[in-house]
Amino acid sequence: MRTIRLLVTACIGLFALSSVALALPPGKTGAQLPTLTKKSQFEELKGGDKVVLVCKMCDTVKVFDIKDKKQAMALCKEGSTIHCEVCKKKYKVTWTGPRKSGGPTRKLIIVDEKGKPCMFFAKLS
């Protein structure tokens, strides 16, 4: 009876983790995926696109199926928080660079409580 209970618990835990930590498609690595760091890149997303959120703290990947432009823009809203279901921490969406036009473009960075970059978005092509 104890063995069965242990086996069932292990299967439930494995299923829960597999729904969060999805593997990238074969042949894809984080370096090959176009990272989303500009507002214009989020504005170009449309329904049916797939975006991954990579947590560098626990090496997990979460896939988002974009439904519409509103959802895409919500992902990059400054000051919003993103909860990593694996590391159980909240991270903050920030934008760096000048706010005035004419200068370098602003860049999206997701940081931890110490301001260290820890996550990034990328588009699956």
N, CA, C and O atoms as a printed pandas DataFrame, in Angstrom:
     atom_number atom_name residue_name chain_id  residue_number  x_coord  y_coord  z_coord
0              1         N          MET        A               1    0.831   -1.191    0.000
1              2        CA          MET        A               1    0.000    0.000    0.000
2              3         C          MET        A               1    0.878    1.257    0.000
3              4         O          MET        A               1    0.582    2.230   -0.695
4              5         N          ARG        A               2    1.941    1.227    0.773
5              6        CA          ARG        A               2    2.840    2.384    0.849
6              7         C          ARG        A               2    3.506    2.642   -0.502
7              8         O          ARG        A               2    3.666    3.794   -0.905
8              9         N          THR        A               3    3.893    1.577   -1.199
9             10        CA          THR        A               3    4.533    1.700   -2.510
10            11         C          THR        A               3    3.577    2.335   -3.515
11            12         O          THR        A               3    3.982    3.188   -4.304
12            13         N          ILE        A               4    2.333    1.930   -3.490
13            14        CA          ILE        A               4    1.325    2.492   -4.409
14            15         C          ILE        A               4    1.134    3.972   -4.128
15            16         O          ILE        A               4    1.085    4.774   -5.060
16            17         N          ARG        A               5    1.025    4.345   -2.866
17            18        CA          ARG        A               5    0.852    5.736   -2.489
18            19         C          ARG        A               5    2.047    6.577   -2.945
19            20         O          ARG        A               5    1.873    7.690   -3.441
20            21         N          LEU        A               6    3.243    6.050   -2.779
21            22        CA          LEU        A               6    4.456    6.742   -3.208
22            23         C          LEU        A               6    4.475    6.905   -4.723
23            24         O          LEU        A               6    4.853    7.961   -5.230
24            25         N          LEU        A               7    4.076    5.877   -5.438
25            26        CA          LEU        A               7    4.038    5.921   -6.899
26            27         C          LEU        A               7    3.014    6.939   -7.393
27            28         O          LEU        A               7    3.299    7.690   -8.326
28            29         N          VAL        A               8    1.851    6.976   -6.797
29            30        CA          VAL        A               8    0.807    7.937   -7.174
30            31         C          VAL        A               8    1.275    9.367   -6.887
31            32         O          VAL        A               8    1.074   10.262   -7.709
32            33         N          THR        A               9    1.884    9.580   -5.752
33            34        CA          THR        A               9    2.400   10.914   -5.396
34            35         C          THR        A               9    3.465   11.364   -6.383
35            36         O          THR        A               9    3.476   12.523   -6.798
36            37         N          ALA        A              10    4.353   10.466   -6.760
37            38        CA          ALA        A              10    5.410   10.805   -7.721
38            39         C          ALA        A              10    4.812   11.159   -9.081
39            40         O          ALA        A              10    5.265   12.104   -9.727
40            41         N          CYS        A              11    3.805   10.415   -9.519
41            42        CA          CYS        A              11    3.155   10.694  -10.815
42            43         C          CYS        A              11    2.458   12.051  -10.795
43            44         O          CYS        A              11    2.536   12.797  -11.771
44            45         N          ILE        A              12    1.789   12.376   -9.720
45            46        CA          ILE        A              12    1.105   13.667   -9.601
46            47         C          ILE        A              12    2.123   14.801   -9.630
47            48         O          ILE        A              12    1.910   15.806  -10.309
48            49         N          GLY        A              13    3.222   14.650   -8.904
49            50        CA          GLY        A              13    4.271   15.676   -8.894
50            51         C          GLY        A              13    4.903   15.847  -10.260
51            52         O          GLY        A              13    5.166   16.970  -10.691
52            53         N          LEU        A              14    5.148   14.744  -10.941
53            54        CA          LEU        A              14    5.738   14.808  -12.279
54            55         C          LEU        A              14    4.788   15.482  -13.253
55            56         O          LEU        A              14    5.225   16.273  -14.089
56            57         N          PHE        A              15    3.510   15.188  -13.162
57            58        CA          PHE        A              15    2.515   15.817  -14.032
58            59         C          PHE        A              15    2.441   17.317  -13.762
59            60         O          PHE        A              15    2.358   18.107  -14.702
60            61         N          ALA        A              16    2.469   17.713  -12.514
61            62        CA          ALA        A              16    2.397   19.147  -12.169
62            63         C          ALA        A              16    3.604   19.890  -12.718
63            64         O          ALA        A              16    3.451   20.983  -13.263
64            65         N          LEU        A              17    4.786   19.333  -12.592
65            66        CA          LEU        A              17    5.988   19.991  -13.107
66            67         C          LEU        A              17    6.015   20.017  -14.625
67            68         O          LEU        A              17    6.484   20.991  -15.214
68            69         N          SER        A              18    5.524   18.971  -15.268
69            70        CA          SER        A              18    5.567   18.938  -16.731
70            71         C          SER        A              18    4.638   19.969  -17.333
71            72         O          SER        A              18    4.883   20.426  -18.450
72            73         N          SER        A              19    3.585   20.351  -16.639
73            74        CA          SER        A              19    2.684   21.370  -17.182
74            75         C          SER        A              19    3.301   22.761  -17.101
75            76         O          SER        A              19    2.883   23.659  -17.832
76            77         N          VAL        A              20    4.279   22.956  -16.234
77            78        CA          VAL        A              20    4.932   24.250  -16.099
78            79         C          VAL        A              20    6.239   24.297  -16.879
79            80         O          VAL        A              20    6.482   25.241  -17.631
80            81         N          ALA        A              21    7.055   23.314  -16.709
81            82        CA          ALA        A              21    8.395   23.320  -17.310
82            83         C          ALA        A              21    8.376   22.561  -18.628
83            84         O          ALA        A              21    8.759   21.393  -18.688
84            85         N          LEU        A              22    7.936   23.218  -19.663
85            86        CA          LEU        A              22    7.857   22.607  -20.975
86            87         C          LEU        A              22    9.194   22.717  -21.686
87            88         O          LEU        A              22    9.901   23.714  -21.541
88            89         N          ALA        A              23    9.531   21.713  -22.438
89            90        CA          ALA        A              23   10.781   21.739  -23.193
90            91         C          ALA        A              23   10.571   22.502  -24.488
91            92         O          ALA        A              23    9.466   22.534  -25.029
92            93         N          LEU        A              24   11.632   23.113  -24.979
93            94        CA          LEU        A              24   11.578   23.776  -26.265
94            95         C          LEU        A              24   11.493   22.735  -27.374
95            96         O          LEU        A              24   11.910   21.594  -27.176
96            97         N          PRO        A              25   10.963   23.102  -28.530
97            98        CA          PRO        A              25   10.922   22.155  -29.647
98            99         C          PRO        A              25   12.326   21.691  -30.011
99           100         O          PRO        A              25   13.302   22.395  -29.754
100          101         N          PRO        A              26   12.430   20.500  -30.612
101          102        CA          PRO        A              26   13.756   19.976  -30.972
102          103         C          PRO        A              26   14.538   20.962  -31.828
103          104         O          PRO        A              26   13.991   21.587  -32.737
104          105         N          GLY        A              27   15.822   21.091  -31.525
105          106        CA          GLY        A              27   16.681   21.970  -32.303
106          107         C          GLY        A              27   16.640   23.425  -31.886
107          108         O          GLY        A              27   17.374   24.234  -32.452
108          109         N          LYS        A              28   15.815   23.791  -30.924
109          110        CA          LYS        A              28   15.708   25.185  -30.481
110          111         C          LYS        A              28   16.464   25.351  -29.175
111          112         O          LYS        A              28   16.361   24.519  -28.274
112          113         N          THR        A              29   17.214   26.420  -29.082
113          114        CA          THR        A              29   17.851   26.783  -27.821
114          115         C          THR        A              29   17.515   28.232  -27.562
115          116         O          THR        A              29   17.093   28.948  -28.470
116          117         N          GLY        A              30   17.695   28.663  -26.350
117          118        CA          GLY        A              30   17.394   30.046  -26.011
118          119         C          GLY        A              30   18.153   31.044  -26.867
119          120         O          GLY        A              30   17.638   32.123  -27.161
120          121         N          ALA        A              31   19.377   30.696  -27.274
121          122        CA          ALA        A              31   20.190   31.604  -28.068
122          123         C          ALA        A              31   19.648   31.761  -29.483
123          124         O          ALA        A              31   19.895   32.786  -30.118
124          125         N          GLN        A              32   18.913   30.769  -29.998
125          126        CA          GLN        A              32   18.386   30.823  -31.356
126          127         C          GLN        A              32   17.037   31.514  -31.431
127          128         O          GLN        A              32   16.626   31.933  -32.512
128          129         N          LEU        A              33   16.351   31.642  -30.334
129          130        CA          LEU        A              33   15.031   32.263  -30.323
130          131         C          LEU        A              33   15.175   33.779  -30.275
131          132         O          LEU        A              33   16.024   34.300  -29.551
132          133         N          PRO        A              34   14.346   34.492  -31.045
133          134        CA          PRO        A              34   14.404   35.957  -30.978
134          135         C          PRO        A              34   13.814   36.456  -29.657
135          136         O          PRO        A              34   12.622   36.282  -29.402
136          137         N          THR        A              35   14.641   37.070  -28.828
137          138        CA          THR        A              35   14.151   37.580  -27.548
138          139         C          THR        A              35   13.321   38.832  -27.780
139          140         O          THR        A              35   13.589   39.614  -28.692
140          141         N          LEU        A              36   12.325   39.004  -26.951
141          142        CA          LEU        A              36   11.435   40.155  -27.041
142          143         C          LEU        A              36   11.887   41.180  -26.006
143          144         O          LEU        A              36   11.669   41.001  -24.808
144          145         N          THR        A              37   12.515   42.253  -26.476
145          146        CA          THR        A              37   13.025   43.282  -25.566
146          147         C          THR        A              37   12.498   44.669  -25.908
147          148         O          THR        A              37   12.711   45.611  -25.145
148          149         N          LYS        A              38   11.814   44.812  -27.041
149          150        CA          LYS        A              38   11.301   46.119  -27.469
150          151         C          LYS        A              38    9.784   46.109  -27.480
151          152         O          LYS        A              38    9.161   45.082  -27.751
152          153         N          LYS        A              39    9.201   47.246  -27.187
153          154        CA          LYS        A              39    7.747   47.357  -27.185
154          155         C          LYS        A              39    7.176   47.025  -28.566
155          156         O          LYS        A              39    6.119   46.403  -28.672
156          157         N          SER        A              40    7.876   47.441  -29.616
157          158        CA          SER        A              40    7.401   47.180  -30.978
158          159         C          SER        A              40    7.296   45.684  -31.259
159          160         O          SER        A              40    6.439   45.259  -32.033
160          161         N          GLN        A              41    8.161   44.882  -30.634
161          162        CA          GLN        A              41    8.094   43.435  -30.826
162          163         C          GLN        A              41    6.830   42.851  -30.200
163          164         O          GLN        A              41    6.230   41.929  -30.753
164          165         N          PHE        A              42    6.426   43.384  -29.050
165          166        CA          PHE        A              42    5.194   42.922  -28.416
166          167         C          PHE        A              42    3.981   43.401  -29.211
167          168         O          PHE        A              42    2.983   42.686  -29.306
168          169         N          GLU        A              43    4.058   44.603  -29.784
169          170        CA          GLU        A              43    2.962   45.135  -30.594
170          171         C          GLU        A              43    2.746   44.319  -31.866
171          172         O          GLU        A              43    1.630   44.269  -32.382
172          173         N          GLU        A              44    3.793   43.682  -32.376
173          174        CA          GLU        A              44    3.696   42.873  -33.587
174          175         C          GLU        A              44    3.090   41.496  -33.343
175          176         O          GLU        A              44    2.690   40.823  -34.293
176          177         N          LEU        A              45    3.016   41.067  -32.080
177          178        CA          LEU        A              45    2.447   39.757  -31.784
178          179         C          LEU        A              45    0.964   39.758  -32.112
179          180         O          LEU        A              45    0.274   40.762  -31.939
180          181         N          LYS        A              46    0.486   38.614  -32.588
181          182        CA          LYS        A              46   -0.929   38.500  -32.936
182          183         C          LYS        A              46   -1.455   37.152  -32.469
183          184         O          LYS        A              46   -0.688   36.281  -32.059
184          185         N          GLY        A              47   -2.754   36.993  -32.536
185          186        CA          GLY        A              47   -3.373   35.742  -32.125
186          187         C          GLY        A              47   -2.764   34.554  -32.849
187          188         O          GLY        A              47   -2.578   34.596  -34.065
188          189         N          GLY        A              48   -2.452   33.496  -32.112
189          190        CA          GLY        A              48   -1.848   32.304  -32.680
190          191         C          GLY        A              48   -0.344   32.230  -32.482
191          192         O          GLY        A              48    0.240   31.152  -32.598
192          193         N          ASP        A              49    0.300   33.366  -32.183
193          194        CA          ASP        A              49    1.737   33.357  -31.924
194          195         C          ASP        A              49    2.009   32.662  -30.587
195          196         O          ASP        A              49    1.161   32.637  -29.695
196          197         N          LYS        A              50    3.194   32.108  -30.476
197          198        CA          LYS        A              50    3.617   31.476  -29.220
198          199         C          LYS        A              50    4.827   32.220  -28.680
199          200         O          LYS        A              50    5.777   32.513  -29.406
200          201         N          VAL        A              51    4.767   32.518  -27.381
201          202        CA          VAL        A              51    5.846   33.212  -26.689
202          203         C          VAL        A              51    6.269   32.349  -25.512
203          204         O          VAL        A              51    5.431   31.767  -24.824
204          205         N          VAL        A              52    7.579   32.271  -25.286
205          206        CA          VAL        A              52    8.072   31.524  -24.133
206          207         C          VAL        A              52    8.632   32.501  -23.102
207          208         O          VAL        A              52    9.211   33.532  -23.446
208          209         N          LEU        A              53    8.450   32.159  -21.862
209          210        CA          LEU        A              53    9.038   32.886  -20.750
210          211         C          LEU        A              53   10.081   31.961  -20.141
211          212         O          LEU        A              53    9.751   30.881  -19.649
212          213         N          VAL        A              54   11.331   32.383  -20.174
213          214        CA          VAL        A              54   12.433   31.561  -19.670
214          215         C          VAL        A              54   12.882   32.120  -18.323
215          216         O          VAL        A              54   13.241   33.292  -18.213
216          217         N          CYS        A              55   12.857   31.273  -17.310
217          218        CA          CYS        A              55   13.344   31.653  -15.986
218          219         C          CYS        A              55   14.775   31.152  -15.861
219          220         O          CYS        A              55   15.023   29.946  -15.858
220          221         N          LYS        A              56   15.708   32.081  -15.759
221          222        CA          LYS        A              56   17.122   31.716  -15.640
222          223         C          LYS        A              56   17.466   31.248  -14.219
223          224         O          LYS        A              56   18.521   30.652  -14.003
224          225         N          MET        A              57   16.594   31.513  -13.265
225          226        CA          MET        A              57   16.861   31.124  -11.885
226          227         C          MET        A              57   16.673   29.618  -11.682
227          228         O          MET        A              57   17.419   28.994  -10.927
228          229         N          CYS        A              58   15.665   29.029  -12.362
229          230        CA          CYS        A              58   15.403   27.599  -12.171
230          231         C          CYS        A              58   15.426   26.826  -13.491
231          232         O          CYS        A              58   15.051   25.654  -13.530
232          233         N          ASP        A              59   15.864   27.476  -14.564
233          234        CA          ASP        A              59   15.989   26.833  -15.878
234          235         C          ASP        A              59   14.686   26.193  -16.358
235          236         O          ASP        A              59   14.675   25.043  -16.797
236          237         N          THR        A              60   13.593   26.947  -16.272
237          238        CA          THR        A              60   12.316   26.445  -16.772
238          239         C          THR        A              60   11.808   27.349  -17.888
239          240         O          THR        A              60   12.229   28.497  -18.032
240          241         N          VAL        A              61   10.899   26.796  -18.667
241          242        CA          VAL        A              61   10.314   27.501  -19.790
242          243         C          VAL        A              61    8.802   27.343  -19.712
243          244         O          VAL        A              61    8.296   26.235  -19.530
244          245         N          LYS        A              62    8.085   28.452  -19.851
245          246        CA          LYS        A              62    6.627   28.416  -19.873
246          247         C          LYS        A              62    6.171   28.985  -21.209
247          248         O          LYS        A              62    6.634   30.050  -21.617
248          249         N          VAL        A              63    5.271   28.291  -21.893
249          250        CA          VAL        A              63    4.798   28.715  -23.201
250          251         C          VAL        A              63    3.453   29.426  -23.052
251          252         O          VAL        A              63    2.550   28.941  -22.370
252          253         N          PHE        A              64    3.339   30.586  -23.704
253          254        CA          PHE        A              64    2.090   31.333  -23.755
254          255         C          PHE        A              64    1.563   31.287  -25.183
255          256         O          PHE        A              64    2.304   31.582  -26.120
256          257         N          ASP        A              65    0.297   30.923  -25.367
257          258        CA          ASP        A              65   -0.367   31.031  -26.656
258          259         C          ASP        A              65   -1.031   32.398  -26.681
259          260         O          ASP        A              65   -1.960   32.652  -25.914
260          261         N          ILE        A              66   -0.565   33.274  -27.549
261          262        CA          ILE        A              66   -1.107   34.627  -27.614
262          263         C          ILE        A              66   -2.487   34.589  -28.266
263          264         O          ILE        A              66   -2.656   34.060  -29.365
264          265         N          LYS        A              67   -3.471   35.161  -27.567
265          266        CA          LYS        A              67   -4.839   35.194  -28.076
266          267         C          LYS        A              67   -5.103   36.464  -28.870
267          268         O          LYS        A              67   -5.784   36.436  -29.896
268          269         N          ASP        A              68   -4.553   37.588  -28.384
269          270        CA          ASP        A              68   -4.772   38.860  -29.061
270          271         C          ASP        A              68   -3.703   39.864  -28.633
271          272         O          ASP        A              68   -2.875   39.576  -27.769
272          273         N          LYS        A              69   -3.736   41.032  -29.243
273          274        CA          LYS        A              69   -2.733   42.063  -28.967
274          275         C          LYS        A              69   -2.797   42.536  -27.507
275          276         O          LYS        A              69   -1.770   42.856  -26.908
276          277         N          LYS        A              70   -3.999   42.577  -26.948
277          278        CA          LYS        A              70   -4.173   43.021  -25.564
278          279         C          LYS        A              70   -3.394   42.108  -24.600
279          280         O          LYS        A              70   -2.735   42.589  -23.678
280          281         N          GLN        A              71   -3.476   40.812  -24.821
281          282        CA          GLN        A              71   -2.746   39.871  -23.968
282          283         C          GLN        A              71   -1.236   40.056  -24.140
283          284         O          GLN        A              71   -0.483   40.016  -23.168
284          285         N          ALA        A              72   -0.806   40.260  -25.385
285          286        CA          ALA        A              72    0.630   40.452  -25.656
286          287         C          ALA        A              72    1.151   41.691  -24.933
287          288         O          ALA        A              72    2.236   41.658  -24.352
288          289         N          MET        A              73    0.389   42.780  -24.965
289          290        CA          MET        A              73    0.827   44.013  -24.324
290          291         C          MET        A              73    0.797   43.895  -22.794
291          292         O          MET        A              73    1.572   44.561  -22.108
292          293         N          ALA        A              74   -0.080   43.063  -22.267
293          294        CA          ALA        A              74   -0.124   42.857  -20.815
294          295         C          ALA        A              74    1.141   42.168  -20.312
295          296         O          ALA        A              74    1.550   42.380  -19.170
296          297         N          LEU        A              75    1.760   41.345  -21.154
297          298        CA          LEU        A              75    2.990   40.648  -20.746
298          299         C          LEU        A              75    4.133   41.616  -20.479
299          300         O          LEU        A              75    5.004   41.344  -19.653
300          301         N          CYS        A              76    4.128   42.765  -21.191
301          302        CA          CYS        A              76    5.263   43.686  -21.072
302          303         C          CYS        A              76    4.916   44.968  -20.312
303          304         O          CYS        A              76    5.643   45.957  -20.402
304          305         N          LYS        A              77    3.826   44.956  -19.578
305          306        CA          LYS        A              77    3.417   46.148  -18.838
306          307         C          LYS        A              77    4.411   46.453  -17.717
307          308         O          LYS        A              77    4.679   45.618  -16.853
308          309         N          GLU        A              78    4.949   47.676  -17.757
309          310        CA          GLU        A              78    5.940   48.076  -16.757
310          311         C          GLU        A              78    5.356   48.026  -15.353
311          312         O          GLU        A              78    4.254   48.513  -15.102
312          313         N          GLY        A              79    6.117   47.429  -14.446
313          314        CA          GLY        A              79    5.703   47.338  -13.054
314          315         C          GLY        A              79    4.899   46.091  -12.726
315          316         O          GLY        A              79    4.679   45.789  -11.553
316          317         N          SER        A              80    4.454   45.358  -13.752
317          318        CA          SER        A              80    3.692   44.143  -13.461
318          319         C          SER        A              80    4.632   43.068  -12.920
319          320         O          SER        A              80    5.842   43.117  -13.139
320          321         N          THR        A              81    4.066   42.113  -12.225
321          322        CA          THR        A              81    4.876   41.040  -11.660
322          323         C          THR        A              81    4.569   39.727  -12.374
323          324         O          THR        A              81    3.451   39.488  -12.830
324          325         N          ILE        A              82    5.585   38.897  -12.454
325          326        CA          ILE        A              82    5.456   37.579  -13.045
326          327         C          ILE        A              82    5.849   36.574  -11.979
327          328         O          ILE        A              82    6.927   36.669  -11.392
328          329         N          HIS        A              83    4.977   35.612  -11.731
329          330        CA          HIS        A              83    5.225   34.592  -10.721
330          331         C          HIS        A              83    5.758   33.336  -11.397
331          332         O          HIS        A              83    5.129   32.803  -12.312
332          333         N          CYS        A              84    6.908   32.866  -10.951
333          334        CA          CYS        A              84    7.458   31.608  -11.447
334          335         C          CYS        A              84    6.903   30.495  -10.569
335          336         O          CYS        A              84    7.126   30.468   -9.358
336          337         N          GLU        A              85    6.180   29.581  -11.199
337          338        CA          GLU        A              85    5.531   28.512  -10.449
338          339         C          GLU        A              85    6.518   27.474   -9.917
339          340         O          GLU        A              85    6.190   26.706   -9.013
340          341         N          VAL        A              86    7.724   27.455  -10.479
341          342        CA          VAL        A              86    8.718   26.479  -10.029
342          343         C          VAL        A              86    9.558   27.036   -8.884
343          344         O          VAL        A              86    9.672   26.398   -7.838
344          345         N          CYS        A              87   10.159   28.239   -9.072
345          346        CA          CYS        A              87   10.968   28.801   -7.975
346          347         C          CYS        A              87   10.126   29.479   -6.906
347          348         O          CYS        A              87   10.638   29.845   -5.849
348          349         N          LYS        A              88    8.835   29.647   -7.177
349          350        CA          LYS        A              88    7.898   30.237   -6.195
350          351         C          LYS        A              88    8.260   31.675   -5.841
351          352         O          LYS        A              88    8.044   32.114   -4.712
352          353         N          LYS        A              89    8.811   32.405   -6.806
353          354        CA          LYS        A              89    9.179   33.800   -6.569
354          355         C          LYS        A              89    8.468   34.698   -7.566
355          356         O          LYS        A              89    8.033   34.256   -8.630
356          357         N          LYS        A              90    8.359   35.969   -7.198
357          358        CA          LYS        A              90    7.767   36.957   -8.089
358          359         C          LYS        A              90    8.872   37.846   -8.643
359          360         O          LYS        A              90    9.781   38.258   -7.923
360          361         N          TYR        A              91    8.773   38.129   -9.933
361          362        CA          TYR        A              91    9.740   38.972  -10.610
362          363         C          TYR        A              91    9.019   40.151  -11.237
363          364         O          TYR        A              91    7.825   40.069  -11.526
364          365         N          LYS        A              92    9.732   41.244  -11.449
365          366        CA          LYS        A              92    9.113   42.489  -11.887
366          367         C          LYS        A              92    9.539   42.851  -13.307
367          368         O          LYS        A              92   10.712   42.747  -13.665
368          369         N          VAL        A              93    8.550   43.283  -14.118
369          370        CA          VAL        A              93    8.822   43.746  -15.474
370          371         C          VAL        A              93    9.265   45.202  -15.400
371          372         O          VAL        A              93    8.553   46.045  -14.855
372          373         N          THR        A              94   10.431   45.492  -15.943
373          374        CA          THR        A              94   10.946   46.863  -15.949
374          375         C          THR        A              94   11.396   47.228  -17.358
375          376         O          THR        A              94   11.684   46.357  -18.179
376          377         N          TRP        A              95   11.450   48.509  -17.619
377          378        CA          TRP        A              95   11.956   49.026  -18.891
378          379         C          TRP        A              95   13.134   49.939  -18.588
379          380         O          TRP        A              95   13.050   50.783  -17.696
380          381         N          THR        A              96   14.224   49.780  -19.313
381          382        CA          THR        A              96   15.395   50.631  -19.126
382          383         C          THR        A              96   15.580   51.499  -20.352
383          384         O          THR        A              96   15.061   51.192  -21.426
384          385         N          GLY        A              97   16.309   52.563  -20.195
385          386        CA          GLY        A              97   16.573   53.474  -21.308
386          387         C          GLY        A              97   15.749   54.742  -21.186
387          388         O          GLY        A              97   14.868   54.842  -20.332
388          389         N          PRO        A              98   16.039   55.707  -22.040
389          390        CA          PRO        A              98   15.343   56.994  -21.961
390          391         C          PRO        A              98   13.883   56.899  -22.390
391          392         O          PRO        A              98   13.529   56.088  -23.246
392          393         N          ARG        A              99   13.047   57.730  -21.794
393          394        CA          ARG        A              99   11.632   57.772  -22.140
394          395         C          ARG        A              99   11.373   58.681  -23.340
395          396         O          ARG        A              99   10.348   58.546  -24.009
396          397         N          LYS        A             100   12.284   59.595  -23.612
397          398        CA          LYS        A             100   12.096   60.540  -24.715
398          399         C          LYS        A             100   12.472   59.889  -26.037
399          400         O          LYS        A             100   13.371   59.051  -26.095
400          401         N          SER        A             101   11.777   60.283  -27.096
401          402        CA          SER        A             101   12.105   59.735  -28.407
402          403         C          SER        A             101   13.407   60.351  -28.912
403          404         O          SER        A             101   13.827   61.410  -28.446
404          405         N          GLY        A             102   14.027   59.682  -29.855
405          406        CA          GLY        A             102   15.277   60.168  -30.410
406          407         C          GLY        A             102   16.488   59.514  -29.792
407          408         O          GLY        A             102   17.556   59.503  -30.403
408          409         N          GLY        A             103   16.357   58.972  -28.604
409          410        CA          GLY        A             103   17.480   58.296  -27.953
410          411         C          GLY        A             103   17.414   56.803  -28.216
411          412         O          GLY        A             103   16.584   56.336  -28.995
412          413         N          PRO        A             104   18.285   56.063  -27.567
413          414        CA          PRO        A             104   18.240   54.603  -27.719
414          415         C          PRO        A             104   16.872   54.070  -27.290
415          416         O          PRO        A             104   16.220   54.647  -26.420
416          417         N          THR        A             105   16.454   52.998  -27.890
417          418        CA          THR        A             105   15.146   52.440  -27.559
418          419         C          THR        A             105   15.162   51.843  -26.162
419          420         O          THR        A             105   16.197   51.411  -25.655
420          421         N          ARG        A             106   13.997   51.833  -25.565
421          422        CA          ARG        A             106   13.850   51.234  -24.240
422          423         C          ARG        A             106   13.898   49.721  -24.361
423          424         O          ARG        A             106   13.502   49.153  -25.379
424          425         N          LYS        A             107   14.385   49.078  -23.318
425          426        CA          LYS        A             107   14.571   47.636  -23.339
426          427         C          LYS        A             107   13.860   46.991  -22.158
427          428         O          LYS        A             107   13.982   47.457  -21.025
428          429         N          LEU        A             108   13.117   45.916  -22.422
429          430        CA          LEU        A             108   12.405   45.181  -21.383
430          431         C          LEU        A             108   13.372   44.264  -20.650
431          432         O          LEU        A             108   14.129   43.514  -21.266
432          433         N          ILE        A             109   13.334   44.337  -19.325
433          434        CA          ILE        A             109   14.131   43.449  -18.480
434          435         C          ILE        A             109   13.239   42.982  -17.338
435          436         O          ILE        A             109   12.524   43.784  -16.737
436          437         N          ILE        A             110   13.278   41.701  -17.042
437          438        CA          ILE        A             110   12.532   41.147  -15.909
438          439         C          ILE        A             110   13.554   40.858  -14.815
439          440         O          ILE        A             110   14.499   40.095  -15.014
440          441         N          VAL        A             111   13.345   41.484  -13.653
441          442        CA          VAL        A             111   14.355   41.447  -12.594
442          443         C          VAL        A             111   13.809   40.847  -11.300
443          444         O          VAL        A             111   12.600   40.794  -11.073
444          445         N          ASP        A             112   14.742   40.396  -10.459
445          446        CA          ASP        A             112   14.384   39.914   -9.132
446          447         C          ASP        A             112   14.336   41.082   -8.152
447          448         O          ASP        A             112   14.437   42.239   -8.561
448          449         N          GLU        A             113   14.183   40.791   -6.874
449          450        CA          GLU        A             113   14.066   41.848   -5.859
450          451         C          GLU        A             113   15.340   42.670   -5.709
451          452         O          GLU        A             113   15.302   43.771   -5.159
452          453         N          LYS        A             114   16.461   42.152   -6.188
453          454        CA          LYS        A             114   17.734   42.882   -6.116
454          455         C          LYS        A             114   18.040   43.652   -7.401
455          456         O          LYS        A             114   19.077   44.306   -7.506
456          457         N          GLY        A             115   17.127   43.570   -8.380
457          458        CA          GLY        A             115   17.330   44.269   -9.650
458          459         C          GLY        A             115   18.168   43.496  -10.655
459          460         O          GLY        A             115   18.589   44.052  -11.669
460          461         N          LYS        A             116   18.415   42.224  -10.385
461          462        CA          LYS        A             116   19.221   41.384  -11.265
462          463         C          LYS        A             116   18.322   40.734  -12.324
463          464         O          LYS        A             116   17.305   40.137  -11.971
464          465         N          PRO        A             117   18.674   40.836  -13.621
465          466        CA          PRO        A             117   17.872   40.194  -14.665
466          467         C          PRO        A             117   17.787   38.686  -14.433
467          468         O          PRO        A             117   18.799   38.032  -14.184
468          469         N          CYS        A             118   16.564   38.138  -14.517
469          470        CA          CYS        A             118   16.403   36.727  -14.198
470          471         C          CYS        A             118   15.462   35.980  -15.134
471          472         O          CYS        A             118   15.412   34.751  -15.100
472          473         N          MET        A             119   14.725   36.692  -15.959
473          474        CA          MET        A             119   13.795   36.066  -16.900
474          475         C          MET        A             119   13.849   36.817  -18.215
475          476         O          MET        A             119   14.322   37.952  -18.280
476          477         N          PHE        A             120   13.350   36.159  -19.279
477          478        CA          PHE        A             120   13.192   36.871  -20.545
478          479         C          PHE        A             120   12.108   36.196  -21.373
479          480         O          PHE        A             120   11.812   35.013  -21.202
480          481         N          PHE        A             121   11.522   36.985  -22.280
481          482        CA          PHE        A             121   10.531   36.480  -23.227
482          483         C          PHE        A             121   11.216   36.226  -24.554
483          484         O          PHE        A             121   12.151   36.940  -24.917
484          485         N          ALA        A             122   10.764   35.216  -25.283
485          486        CA          ALA        A             122   11.245   34.943  -26.631
486          487         C          ALA        A             122   10.069   34.450  -27.461
487          488         O          ALA        A             122    9.133   33.849  -26.935
488          489         N          LYS        A             123   10.125   34.704  -28.737
489          490        CA          LYS        A             123    9.054   34.280  -29.637
490          491         C          LYS        A             123    9.444   32.975  -30.301
491          492         O          LYS        A             123   10.543   32.837  -30.838
492          493         N          LEU        A             124    8.519   32.011  -30.257
493          494        CA          LEU        A             124    8.746   30.769  -30.987
494          495         C          LEU        A             124    8.367   31.016  -32.435
495          496         O          LEU        A             124    7.273   31.508  -32.710
496          497         N          SER        A             125    9.250   30.684  -33.362
497          498        CA          SER        A             125    8.939   30.930  -34.760
498          499         C          SER        A             125    8.481   29.672  -35.449
499          500         O          SER        A             125    8.175   29.698  -36.641
